[in-house]
């Protein structure tokens, strides 16, 4: 119903609950297997896009600052609210074949574990926990 400037906070994330386990509906907020929350709001219905219109900002250890933020192009009233699922998910509970239609579409979406850091950075914010897992992966090689 309104326009948002690039990188403008659309809404803080509130009314979250700890997820009992990783699920298609949960969002990963930390590097450990149990660090997932449920959105408990209409935000659950945000679709994935390989060219997302928003990102989910989850600074590590600062849940009071977790938010949905407009992407680098901003968000115009009436545009779909989409985010790049691997920006929060390391190894998704349910991968899928993407049909976002973007010219940057990756096809199969299974989580950040299966992508390069460059592929992640091309699609917006790489959350702290995903970056840490990627860096750990590089050190292990």
C-alpha positions in Angstrom: 0.0 0.0 0.0 3.0 2.3 0.1 6.4 2.8 -1.5 9.7 2.0 0.4 13.0 3.5 -0.5 16.0 1.3 -1.0 17.2 -0.3 2.2 14.3 1.2 4.2 12.9 -0.9 7.0 9.4 -2.2 6.0 8.7 -3.9 9.3 10.5 -5.2 12.4 10.1 -8.9 13.0 7.9 -9.4 16.0 5.6 -12.2 17.3 8.3 -14.8 16.6 8.5 -18.2 18.3 11.3 -20.7 18.5 10.7 -23.5 16.0 10.9 -27.0 17.5 12.8 -28.1 14.3 13.8 -26.9 10.9 10.7 -26.8 8.7 9.6 -25.4 5.4 7.9 -22.6 7.4 10.8 -21.7 9.7 13.5 -19.1 9.2 17.1 -19.9 10.3 18.7 -17.1 12.4 21.9 -18.8 13.5 24.5 -21.3 12.5 23.3 -24.1 14.7 20.7 -26.7 13.6 18.1 -25.6 16.3 18.3 -21.9 15.5 15.1 -21.4 13.6 12.0 -19.3 14.3 8.5 -19.3 13.1 7.2 -15.9 11.8 3.6 -16.3 13.1 2.3 -13.7 10.7 1.4 -13.1 7.1 5.1 -12.8 6.4 5.1 -16.6 6.3 3.6 -16.3 2.8 6.5 -14.3 1.3 7.6 -16.0 -1.9 11.2 -16.7 -2.9 12.8 -14.9 -5.8 16.4 -15.0 -7.2 16.0 -11.2 -7.7 14.2 -10.4 -4.4 12.4 -7.2 -3.6 13.2 -7.3 0.1 15.6 -9.0 2.4 15.4 -10.4 5.9 18.0 -8.7 8.1 19.0 -10.9 11.0 22.0 -9.4 12.7 23.6 -12.0 14.9 22.8 -11.6 18.6 20.5 -8.6 18.0 16.9 -9.9 17.6 15.6 -6.5 18.6 17.0 -5.3 15.2 15.6 -8.1 13.0 13.5 -6.7 10.2 12.2 -7.0 6.7 14.0 -4.3 4.6 13.4 -3.1 1.1 16.0 -4.2 -1.4 18.5 -2.1 -3.4 15.8 -1.0 -5.9 13.2 -0.1 -3.2 9.7 -1.5 -3.2 6.8 0.2 -5.0 3.2 -0.1 -3.7 1.6 -3.2 -5.2 4.8 -5.0 -6.0 5.2 -8.5 -4.7 7.2 -8.9 -1.5 9.8 -11.6 -2.2 13.1 -12.6 -0.6 16.0 -14.9 -1.4 15.5 -18.0 0.8 19.2 -18.9 0.9 19.9 -15.5 2.5 18.7 -17.1 5.7 18.7 -20.9 5.1 21.9 -23.0 5.1 20.4 -26.3 4.1 16.6 -26.1 3.5 14.1 -28.6 4.9 12.5 -28.7 1.5 14.4 -27.6 -1.6 12.5 -26.8 -4.8 12.7 -25.9 -8.4 12.5 -22.2 -8.7 10.1 -20.6 -11.2 10.7 -16.9 -10.2 11.3 -15.9 -13.8 14.3 -13.8 -13.0 17.1 -13.6 -15.5 19.3 -14.5 -12.5 17.3 -17.6 -11.6 19.4 -20.3 -10.1 16.9 -23.1 -10.9 17.2 -25.5 -7.9 17.0 -23.8 -4.5 18.3 -25.9 -1.6 20.1 -23.4 0.7 23.2 -21.3 0.9 25.3 -24.5 1.5 24.9 -25.3 -2.3 25.9 -21.8 -3.6 29.0 -19.8 -3.7 29.5 -16.6 -1.6 29.5 -14.7 -4.9 26.1 -16.1 -5.9 24.7 -15.1 -2.5 26.2 -11.6 -2.5 24.7 -11.0 -6.0 21.2 -11.3 -4.6 21.5 -8.9 -1.6 22.3 -9.2 2.0 24.2 -12.3 3.2 23.1 -12.7 6.9 25.8 -13.1 9.5 25.1 -16.7 10.2 25.2 -17.7 6.5 28.5 -15.7 6.0 30.0 -17.5 9.1 29.0 -20.9 7.8 30.4 -20.1 4.3 33.7 -18.9 5.9 33.9 -22.1 8.0 33.3 -24.1 4.8 36.2 -22.3 3.1 38.5 -23.0 6.1 37.7 -26.7 6.0 38.8 -27.0 2.4 
